[in-house]
Amino acid sequence: MIVDGWHCHSTPDARVMTPHWKSGRSFIIVGGMRNETSRSAEHVALFRALETARGHDRVVDDPYAHMFLTGSHRMIAGLAWVPAIGRRVERYLDRRWPAGPRASAVARTRLIDELTLEALRRGARQVVLLGAGFDSRAYRLPGIDAVPVFEVDHPATQATKERLVRGAVHPSKRGHVHFVPVDLITGDLAAALRNAGFVTLEPTVIIWEGVTNYLTAEAVDATMRLVAASTATGSSLIFTYVDRAALDGQVTGVEEWHAVVRDGGEPWTFGFVPAELPGYVAERDMRLALDLSAREAADRYLSPLGRHEPAAGFYRIAQAEIL
Ligand SMILES: C[S@@+](CC[C@H](N)C(=O)[O-])C[C@H]1O[C@@H](n2cnc3c(N)ncnc32)[C@H](O)[C@@H]1O
């Protein structure tokens, strides 16, 4: 049933050139995202909803995650509040996708929550969520409503998010949120942010979670340069990426994970070589302050709770300080 849930919406998209897996190429060019709500965004929301339902030993509490779910995902998230069922679903997902997308997602979300709160404590005066998907930080992180939050996403996913948020989140809890629909590959991010009220050269925290692996090398480069040029010194760019070795077929256990997003029309198209990342960000006026794998994040947050769940060494969370 769950497997059906993953695959029932997958349709081939003529605009996306499906990568030849294990082709040895580092970058595969895509022609822009398909014009549908992102399935990968819903997968992450499902993982956060399952995590929230764990109760006492959860590392992320996302009371909004379930509202973004459809069909069998929504039903599974509801049933997961019965602990025996919740653990069973998690074990099933971990066996079916042994590289650990579920635990990787919740560990990365917890780490990014902490990094975001720290950036706000240090004086960030605006937040940008790039490829926001069904991230609910704007509504759930304490104190974030004191600053403007710009939720940037592909127009198709953003339309769904905005509709659901308007239906479920009280206006007093979303007045600080600005929706910015833009395609990060083909659109003009600078103009879209400007039109939404983003203030250039303000201390800012930018969160780019679960997105770079769906973009082109050119879009990643242009976005990083824009972030560095339009935010104050000391601002923070928090982003995730896939180790290029995983795209090049040098890591085992990746294929099942990649297949589910690829079949949903969102193939992984971009990765960094971790050893090259400090130089890459330095060339774009930033300093790499942190680079941890999802496995290391899981060791930090899950293991102390006795939770030894699979998480990926090739999926990484980084933070760059704008110089
Ligand atoms: C795996 S989801 C991550 C969502 C969210 N950041 C999170 O962690 O829950 C990937 C997100 O990237 C967005 N995305 C992918 N390609 C994009 C593009 N070309 N332009 C804008 N957004 C894009 C999708 O719409 C989706 O919301």
The ligand as a MOL file (V3000), in Angstrom:
LIG
                    3D

  0  0  0     0  0            999 V3000
M  V30 BEGIN CTAB
M  V30 COUNTS 27 29 0 0 0
M  V30 BEGIN ATOM
M  V30 1 C 12.6400 17.6530 -1.3530 0
M  V30 2 S 11.6710 19.0860 -1.5000 0 CHG=1
M  V30 3 C 12.3030 19.9980 -0.1160 0
M  V30 4 C 11.2840 20.9650 0.4090 0
M  V30 5 C 11.6770 21.6850 1.6910 0
M  V30 6 N 12.8200 22.5290 1.5390 0
M  V30 7 C 11.8760 20.6950 2.7890 0
M  V30 8 O 13.0230 20.4060 3.1600 0
M  V30 9 O 10.8640 20.2000 3.2970 0 CHG=-1
M  V30 10 C 12.3730 19.9510 -2.8850 0
M  V30 11 C 11.7910 21.3180 -3.1150 0
M  V30 12 O 12.5660 21.9700 -4.1420 0
M  V30 13 C 11.6880 22.6620 -4.9760 0
M  V30 14 N 12.3080 22.8380 -6.2920 0
M  V30 15 C 12.8950 21.8810 -7.0570 0
M  V30 16 N 13.2970 22.4120 -8.2210 0
M  V30 17 C 12.9700 23.7270 -8.1860 0
M  V30 18 C 13.1110 24.8010 -9.0950 0
M  V30 19 N 13.6630 24.6430 -10.2760 0
M  V30 20 N 12.6610 26.0180 -8.7110 0
M  V30 21 C 12.0790 26.2070 -7.5040 0
M  V30 22 N 11.9270 25.2260 -6.5980 0
M  V30 23 C 12.3510 23.9960 -6.9450 0
M  V30 24 C 10.4480 21.7950 -5.0490 0
M  V30 25 O 9.3100 22.5040 -5.4800 0
M  V30 26 C 10.3510 21.3120 -3.6190 0
M  V30 27 O 9.5680 22.1770 -2.8480 0
M  V30 END ATOM
M  V30 BEGIN BOND
M  V30 1 1 1 2
M  V30 2 1 2 3
M  V30 3 1 2 10
M  V30 4 1 3 4
M  V30 5 1 4 5
M  V30 6 1 5 6
M  V30 7 1 5 7
M  V30 8 2 7 8
M  V30 9 1 7 9
M  V30 10 1 10 11
M  V30 11 1 11 12
M  V30 12 1 11 26
M  V30 13 1 12 13
M  V30 14 1 13 14
M  V30 15 1 13 24
M  V30 16 1 14 15
M  V30 17 1 14 23
M  V30 18 2 15 16
M  V30 19 1 16 17
M  V30 20 1 17 18
M  V30 21 2 17 23
M  V30 22 1 18 19
M  V30 23 2 18 20
M  V30 24 1 20 21
M  V30 25 2 21 22
M  V30 26 1 22 23
M  V30 27 1 24 25
M  V30 28 1 24 26
M  V30 29 1 26 27
M  V30 END BOND
M  V30 END CTAB
M  END
